[in-house]
Amino acid sequence: MKKCLNRNTLKYIAIIAMLLDHIAMLLFTKNSNIALYSTFRFIGRLTAPIMCYFIAEGFYYTHSRKKYGERLALFAVISQFAYTFAHHKTILTSNLFTDLNVIYTLFIGFLVLVCYEKISNPILKWTSTVLLIMLSGMGDWGIIAPVFILVFYAFRDNIQAKLICFTLASGFEVLSDIIFMISKHRPWYGEIWQAGIFLIIPLLLMYNGKKGKSSAFNKWFFYIFYPLHLLVLGLIEIYV
């Protein structure tokens, strides 16, 4: 497979996928076109795995892991207000502190890698890792995103092992959603769009490992776009 995608290209694919996903989730109603809704959400499953991949890559390549972690933590806090507003129509709710955004989850994944790298005692290392993964359950893409991040980092030099572990984790995630739908006496295929998570596999196989054009815009765009688009969609949902 031709390796024609660089880091910037993958990030912009993730941003477009995220926008489509959130348009469907926040603006489509129960009477919306189910095919269009499912298509948007299917494509939207790309975003989190791509971001998890680049958290692992960023952790490996960054010149300052401390600054990298601080940046994630800062934007997790900033984004929380927009995330809460978009999902709950207000920020004056306890959900501001209990229903957390995906950058929070990515930050937890960053801390998982810190434990993986810095703690030598295996019992302490894996206990800390499990506790952090459980703590991520408060966030969007909780539990599964830190697992993806750890898989992408631990097997960064072994593409076969990386994709096998990712596929197993993703398969478990999709199967869990199907079981949940059945347990609620709803059609098992109601959230089959979750399988869009596997779309990242061909994209990773086409990734050439290059950064693409370096610029402040490319570096900061995702961090700015994430809370901004949530705020705009929240306003549209309320007033349009």
N, C-alpha and C positions, 0 to 999 in steps of 0.2 A: 504494500500500500504506500502510495506516494506521501512523503512527509512534507506537506505544504502549508501547515498551520503553525504560526508562531504564538507566543504568549498573548500578545495584544489581540490577535484575531480571536483566540479562544475566549478572552475576557469579554470582548464585545458580543460574541455569540451568547455568552452567559447573560449579559445585560439585556439583550433583546428577548431572550427566553424568559427572563425574570419579569420583564414588562408585560409580555403576553400572559404569563401565569397570573400575575396580580390583577390585570384587567379582567380576566375571567373570574377570578376569585372574589374581587371586590365590586365589580360593576355588573356582572351578569346576574340575572335573577333566575328563579326556578322555572320561569317560562321562557328562558333563553334557548337558543338553538343548542341542543345537547351535543350535537356533533362538533359544532364550533367550540363550545365550552371544553369538551374533552380534548380536542386538538390543541387548543391553547395550553391547557394544563399538561398534556403529554409533552409538548415542547418545553414547557416550563420546568420539567423535572431535570433538565440539563444543568440548571444554574448551580444548585448546591454542590453536586459532585465536582464541577469545574472549580468552584471556589475552594473546596476542600483540597483539591489537587494543588492549587497554587499557594495555599497556606503551608502545605508540606514543602513545596519547592522554595517558597519564601523563607521558611525557617532554615532551610539548608544553605541558601545563598546569601542571606542578609548579612550586612556588615555589623549590625547591632541588633541582636535579638531582643535586648531590653527595649530599644526604641520601637521595634516592630510590635512587640507586645503592648507597649503603651499606646501606640497608634490604634491598634484593634480595640483596646479597652475604651479609649476616648470616643471612638466612633460608635461603639456599642451603646454608650450612654447617650450620645447625641441622637442616634437613630431611634432609641426607645420611645421618645416622645412622638415621633412621626408614626412609628409602628403601632403604638397604642391608639393614636387618633384614627388611623386608617382602619383598624380592626374593631374598635369599640366606640367610635364617633366622639370620643372625648378623652382627655388625659386625666380627668378627675375621677379615677377609678383605681381600685387595688390591682387591677390587671397591669398597671404601669410597673409593678414590682414582681408580678408572678407570671405574666405571659410575655416572654422576652423575645427579642428579635434575633435574626440569624447571625448577625455579627457577634452578639454575645456567645452564641454557640460556637462560632469559629474561634473566638478567644479561648473558650474552654478547650477546644482542640489544640490550640497553641500551647496551653498549659500541660496538656497530655504529652506533647512532644518534649516539653521541658523535663517532665518526670522521666520520660523514656531515655533521655540523654544524660540527665544529671544524677539520677538516683541509682547507685550501684547495687544496693541490697534488693534482690529480686522480689522478696515478699513485700517490702515497703513500696517498691516501684509499682507493682501490679495492684496493690491495695489502693494506692493513691490514684492510679489510672482508672480503676473501676469506680471509685468515689467521684472523680471528676466527670466521668461519663454519665453517671447517675445524676449529677448536678446539672448537666446539660439538658436534662429532661424538661427543664423550665423554659427552654428556648425553642424557636422554630428550627425544625430539622434536628431536634434534640436526640440524643443517644446515637443515632446512626451517623451523623456528620463527624463527630470525633473519632468514631470507628474508621470511617473512610480516611480521615486525615492520618491516623496511625498506620493504616494499611499502605497508603501512598508513600509515607515516609520510610517505613520499615523495609519496604520492598522497592525502593526507588530505582535500584539498579537491576531489578529482575522483573521485566515487564510481564512475563508469563505468570509468575506468582502473584504479582500485583493485580492483574486482571482476574485471576481465578478467585482470589480472596474478595475482591470487590464484587464479583458476580455472586458469590455465595452470600455476602452480607446484603446485597441488593435483593436477591431472591428471597431471603428471609423477610425483608421489609415488605416486599410486594405480597408475599404469602400471608403475612400478618394482617395486611389490609383486607385481603380477601376473606380471611377467617373472621375478622371484625364485622364485615358486611353480612356474612352468613349468620353470625351470632345475633345481629339486629334484625334478622328476617328480611333482609334487603337483598336485591339481586347481586350475586357475587361479582359481576362484571361492572358494578356501579362506579368503581374507582380503578378500573383497569388501566386508566391513563397513568397511574403510578409507574407502570412499566417503562415509561419514557426515560426513567433513570438510566436504562441501558444504552441510551443514545450516546453517552459519553465514550463508550468503548471504541467505536470507529474514529472518534475525534482524537482520542489519545494516541491511537495508532498512526494518525496523520500528523501528530505534533512533532515538530522538528527540534524542540529544545531551545530555540532562539527567542530572544526577547521581543524583537520587532523594534520599531522606532522608539527611542527613549525621549520622553518629554514629561514635564510636570503634569500636563493634561492627562496623559495615559496613566500616570502614577496615581492621581487623585480622583479620576473621574468616577470610578465605582463607589468610592467612599462618599462622594457628594451626591451621586445619582440615587443611591439607595434610599436615604431618608427623604430626598426631594421628591422622588416619584411617588412615594407612599403618601406624602403630604398632599400632593396634587390629586391623586386618586381619591383620597379621603374627602377632599373638598368637593370633587365632582360627584361623589356618591351622595353627599349631603344636599348639595345645592342645585344639581342639574337633574 
